Amino acid sequence: MDDQSYVRRCYCREAAAQLSAPASTRHEVFTVRIYAISTAQLLPRTLLITILEPSRIMRLLQYNNDGDFSLTEFFEGDIPKKYAILSHRWGAEEVTFKDLTDGTSKGKAGYGKIQFCGEQARRDGLQYFWVDTCCIDKSNAVELQEAINSMFRWYRDATKCYVYLRDVSRPCADSADGSNEAWEWTFRKSEWFSRGWTLQELIAPASVDFFSKEGELLGNKASLERNICEITGIPASALRGDPLSNFTVAERMSWAANRETHRQEDMAYSLLGLFGIHLPLIYGEGKEHAFRRLTKEIQNSPTAANHSLQEAEQNPPDPQSQSCIQDLRITDPREDKKRIEDTKGGLLRDSYRWILEHPDFQQWRDDKQSRLLWIKGDPGKGKTMLICGIIDEMSPWTKLRDKEATTLLAYFLCQATDSRINNAAAVLRGLIYLLIVQQPFLVSHVREKYDHAGKALFEDTNAWVALCEIFMSILQDPSFKTTYLMRLSLELNEEHVSRAVELFVNLKVPKLPLIADDSALQETVRGQIYAKANGTFLWAALVLKELESVESWDVLDVLQGMPPELEPLYNRMLRQVEQLQRKDPEFCRLVLSTITLAYRPLHLLEVGALSDLPKQISTNLDKVMKVVNKCGSFLTVRENRTYFIHQSAKDFLLEKAFDRVFPSGKAEVNYTMFSRSREVISRTLRRDIYGLRAPGFPIEKVEPPVPDPLAVAQYSCLYWVDHLLDCDKEDTPDDGKDGGSVHQFLRTSYIYWLEALSLMKSLPDGIVMIMKFENWLQVDESPDLHAFIHDARRFAIYNRSVIEQAPLQLYCSALIFAPEKSIIREAFEKCIPTWIERKPRVQAHWSAALQTLEAHSSVVNSVAFSPDGTQVVSGSTDQTVRLWDAATGAPLQTLEGHSDVVNSVAFSPDGTQVVSGSWDQTIRLWDAVTGAPLQTLEGHSSRVNSVAFSPDGTQLPALRVANYWLVEGSTNILWLPADYRPTCEAVWGGIVVLGHASGRISFLQIQQGPKLIT
């Protein structure tokens, strides 16, 4: 084959060098396909690279008759079956490929190692041997790349591997049996065991012999096994040749933990063989990026993916992953399913078995091209129970029931009557949680964002966007082959649904206690219920529940009076409630109206506390239960928590029966829930309600006592402000006034309320409630109350960090260091522990600094507001970028990736992205919603000192810092003391953020208008 007929398709930037390479390197058949993609899902200029594996060549040395060496090239299929291979530490004068080819090799110090290897090979009866320094042309980048990717295989296939230890000396008179001799100490300390490349050279070959610098045999891998295991931490089974797939990814990675390479990328490249990975080499990409590519290839490897499953099942999640899973869990769909089945009277297999034979279901189950099954039907048709039945049928061959199965099943039963689980974000949290329960390693997809954002990832306004990205990432995991969704129209399957209802009725009628002995009456009842139900499970279930207490001689009359549709049936149920004796109708109305307006399902004790029932009922669990049971069949109770029997029942009370349930409107009920919440909080909360006693007791160690004294007050603590704001102002004429009920309540209970919120891990929610209430108040109508709320907000925001970490610091640090004239300090100074005998002098009033955000461990160099003023971004010498909630001061994200000082940060004009510049010579682009890194821009040859997005046409802020002054326009308005002089600042509206060399951040708010001393 001549040069003209040889086709070279070369690797990117090495093309020119390769085309001019000598004919001896004509082995490359290397195709790179590059596709430019620009879509809404991918960043511009994204490259997808497909590499077709090239033909491989190996050069081997052999002794010539004249005692010199020569190189012979072998293509893959022609490589000799037997050859020796050298493992060693590189020295200063190694013999290269060029030295051998131009005849200058003998003058170099490294020539002696080649002689040693050749002579030892000849003694072992081997004609060929391989030495990396001279058998690879390292000036050819493509050849070097392929050699590195082939290295593990070459060592594995070698008959003998000779390890030459230049730093171990052994006199020739010593024995070579591996006993404790003079050379053993230096053997243990040899640099050979600390180098990255020698790891695969130790593990891959079956036979490894160790030699001193004098060429004396020290022993082999078998005789020195104990020493080697102690030195390296590698299990003996790995040294003996057990398949590497028997060892987890983490185990194999740990073998290289204390090793080093001259080039940082080689730490990743030297591990390719241990994972069976082929990876293009990109010297200059850095160690972090190289490991990221290696990890991705390992995850995409089918064998590695399967091994990850076994590894995840055998090893429990680490503490951070456990915290992530706990914060992710809003509910367990398996428990929701059980609760729903129990409240609906149990799951009847015969009522759903028809769908298993339905062609749409079978096509969805069996046809890989049919991924969607959508179950659709009117209220009460049995959709939920049908899905429960399908789940039961599918579960046995999934990991929910069979730990050896390879199929995962995730489901979520969304309930409109429960605000916790009636939104899209809750659905995704439930699905992701159930997937991770079955396959714990999937938590890595969540950790990518959770490690930056914490629990806020699942709860803030951007939760839906972040959860969507996480869910899609999980579905694209290489361990997943196929994904299915459900859809089915019940209207098109009325015959099957009606038959299912008939089976349900047939099962339940004989269980009616008062007609259990009358088979003829049972038959009549079955027929009438079935005829009137019209294929609606809920109608049949409600009627059967009512018949449980009807005498046998009245059953048919009662049935006769039952209307055949759900809405008329609800109307009849409510009418029966209204016809109860004495005060029962009013008690039921109070309960129904309260549960209807509640923001989440209420515990029975919460129902009693909030619904204005008489005290002798409201404080007794059994008596509250009796009232709930008298509310017709609108409500059901599970584990002492109340739920609507169906969303349609709640809709009926809010719409068709509004005037009957809310005769004075919703405002009156909301006011009752607000006032009763206020009473519950005042009556229940106290200092150190959990009896922690230690002022520094950390929140992560807090365990609620049994019984939990906060149980009855939790709903009230979280929603009292919402119910007040849901009232009409004319319905609360005095509550929002100076000296009114709210003012008095806060003056006696505010600090205890903050403690409760901290124990409930809901302090940011409390700060938002305070801000909503402050905005609702009229300053001119309630100046004292407004001043109290303003001070309360400053107090909560300023101390948020310490209160969240140690709740009892409310009574210590928060009060002691509050300004002397702080209204909260004055109101609760009696709560300061008496063991603090002398308090420090503090400022008289709150300073202009709104809050201090603490988390950076070094100097803050740059801060900026988001365009809407809701977030602050900061960059620090600690190499991190942090995002904060500007209103509450809560940390939202920690963006890590820079390897040096972060010197500048900025938001994009639309607030969706953050850019940062660093002394590590890179610019990084981040997703402001999820904290995910989007792009790393490289090219600077020195520090990046400033970054900005393209202009959006807005003017520069009028406020700025200059020469120790806060300046408005050109006028100095506020001199900054030394402690408040910033290293950087940001302005939004009238708010100024100052970043300090101490790592702290200060907020100031400046009122618009003239700045005069009057």
PyMOL commands that set and color helices and strands:
alter all, ss='L'
color gray80, all
select helices_A, chain A and resi 12-19+23-25+76-78+97-102+105-107+111-123+132-135+141-157+182-188+191-194+198-203+225-232+236-239+244-246+249-255+266-269+272-275+287-300+302-314+319-328+333-343+349-356+359-366+383-397+419-421+424-438+440-458+463-475+490-511+513-515+519-533+537-547+552-560+566-578+584-597+604-610+615-618+621-629+647-654+658-661+666-684+699-701+711-725+729-731+741-759+763-776+783-805+807-810+813-816+823-831+978-980
alter helices_A, ss='H'
color red, helices_A
select strands_A, chain A and resi 31-37+46-52+57-63+69-75+84-88+128-130+160-164+208-211+217-220+372-376+485-489+635-638+641-644+849-852+860-865+871-876+880-885+891-896+902-907+913-918+922-927+933-938+959-962+965-968+971-975+984-988+991-995+1001-1005
alter strands_A, ss='S'
color yellow, strands_A
deselect
rebuild
show_as cartoon
